[in-house]
């Protein structure tokens, strides 16, 4: 879906975000998105580890 945005499209999205949210809010938004991604990756890793452990126990 987003694979065909390209560099100009990303710049346009960033400019629109800057206009909508303002320069003071963008670092906050970026930080919260980064923390959300970090938590998502952590929970994904934990889930994969649990599945692998369950499979190992069955064998």
N, C-alpha and C positions, 0 to 999 in steps of 0.2 A: 504494500500500500504506500509506504513512504520511501520506497527505494528509488523512485524517479523524481524526487524533489530537487536535488542538485544544490550546488553552492549558492547560486543566486536566490533560490527559494528560501534557503536557510537564513540568508541575510535579510530578506524581506520579512520573514517571521520574526527575527530578532528586532528589527526596526519597529514593527507593529507592537511587539511586546513592550518595547521601550516607551512608545507613545502611550499605550494603554496603562501600564503599571507605573511608569516613571522611574527615574534612575535610583531613587532611594529604595524601592521595593524589589528591584531585580536581584540584588545579592541575596536578600532573604528568600526569595522564591527559588533561586538556584541552590541555596543551601538546603532548603527543605526537600527539593527534588532529589538532591544527592543523598540525603539521609534516607529518603524513601527507597531509593534504588539499593542502597547498602543493606537496609533491613530486608528487602525482597530477596536479594542474593543470599543473605545469611539464612533466611528461612527456606529457600530453595535447596541450599546445600544440606541443611539439617534434614529436610524431607528425603532427599536422595540418599543420604547416609542411613536413615531409618529403613528405607526400602531395601538397600543393600544388606543391612544387618538382618532383616527379616528373611531375605532370600538365602543368606548364609546359614541361618538357623534351620531352614527347611531342608537343606542339603545335608 
